[in-house]
Amino acid sequence: MDDTTITPLARWMRSNKLRDQWLADQLGLSQPQVCRIRRGQTGTSPERAFQIERLTKGKVKASDVLLFRANDTTPSAEAA
């Protein structure tokens, strides 16, 4: 993955040498859930998004990791 496609969360975690499990422990999530959030494959709730913003001291904005993403074309689980 090159630097143009890396998410802000992934960039922050890499620069701080943090693993998914560390963030999972901080957020009360599983490591696979954090992996999907870090890769931008899924978002998270507003509460956890703001928690990530606080943990990163604003380096990652809540809007970077929210559940709803305007460019997300995948159907939601509720629509299925």
Backbone torsions as a table, in degrees:
resi	resn	phi	psi	omega
1	MET	NA	124.6	179.7
2	ASP	-88.0	170.3	-174.2
3	ASP	-65.9	-17.4	-179.7
4	THR	-79.4	-19.9	-178.8
5	THR	-109.5	-1.7	-179.7
6	ILE	-75.7	139.9	-179.2
7	THR	-77.2	158.0	177.3
8	PRO	-57.8	-37.4	179.0
9	LEU	-65.9	-44.5	179.1
10	ALA	-62.6	-41.3	179.2
11	ARG	-62.5	-44.3	-179.8
12	TRP	-64.9	-44.7	-179.5
13	MET	-63.7	-41.0	178.8
14	ARG	-64.8	-44.8	-177.8
15	SER	-67.2	-24.4	178.5
16	ASN	-101.3	7.5	178.2
17	LYS	52.9	45.8	180.0
18	LEU	-106.7	146.8	179.7
19	ARG	-102.5	161.6	179.0
20	ASP	-55.5	-39.4	-176.9
21	GLN	-62.8	-35.2	178.1
22	TRP	-61.4	-49.0	-179.3
23	LEU	-66.7	-37.5	177.4
24	ALA	-59.0	-43.5	178.5
25	ASP	-62.9	-39.7	180.0
26	GLN	-66.6	-35.4	-174.5
27	LEU	-96.9	-10.1	-176.2
28	GLY	72.9	33.3	179.0
29	LEU	-115.9	172.0	174.2
30	SER	-84.6	159.6	177.8
31	GLN	-60.5	-42.5	177.9
32	PRO	-62.1	-35.3	177.4
33	GLN	-63.2	-45.1	180.0
34	VAL	-65.0	-38.3	177.8
35	CYS	-58.1	-44.6	179.4
36	ARG	-66.2	-37.6	177.6
37	ILE	-66.6	-45.9	-179.2
38	ARG	-60.1	-38.6	-179.5
39	ARG	-79.7	-9.2	-178.8
40	GLY	81.0	15.6	-179.8
41	GLN	-79.7	-22.9	177.1
42	THR	-150.4	163.4	176.5
43	GLY	-106.6	-167.2	179.3
44	THR	-138.4	175.5	-178.9
45	SER	-68.4	159.2	177.2
46	PRO	-56.7	-39.1	-179.1
47	GLU	-61.8	-46.7	179.8
48	ARG	-72.0	-32.7	177.3
49	ALA	-61.6	-43.4	178.3
50	PHE	-70.2	-30.6	175.5
51	GLN	-65.3	-40.0	176.7
52	ILE	-63.8	-41.9	178.7
53	GLU	-60.6	-41.6	178.0
54	ARG	-66.5	-44.7	-179.7
55	LEU	-60.5	-35.0	-178.2
56	THR	-91.4	5.7	-178.5
57	LYS	53.1	39.9	175.2
58	GLY	85.2	-2.0	179.3
59	LYS	-68.8	-30.5	173.9
60	VAL	-115.2	121.2	-178.8
61	LYS	-81.7	148.9	178.2
62	ALA	-55.1	-38.4	-178.3
63	SER	-64.4	-19.0	178.0
64	ASP	-72.6	-21.3	-172.4
65	VAL	-127.6	12.5	-179.3
66	LEU	-68.4	154.8	178.4
67	LEU	-58.0	-49.5	-177.4
68	PHE	-83.0	124.8	176.6
69	ARG	-128.9	128.3	-175.2
70	ALA	-59.1	-32.1	-177.5
71	ASN	-92.7	6.1	179.4
72	ASP	-81.1	116.7	-178.1
73	THR	-105.0	5.0	179.2
74	THR	-78.0	139.0	179.0
75	PRO	-68.0	145.3	178.6
76	SER	-75.7	161.3	178.8
77	ALA	-64.2	-29.3	179.9
78	GLU	-68.3	-29.3	-177.9
79	ALA	-77.4	-19.0	-177.4
80	ALA	-76.8	NA	NA
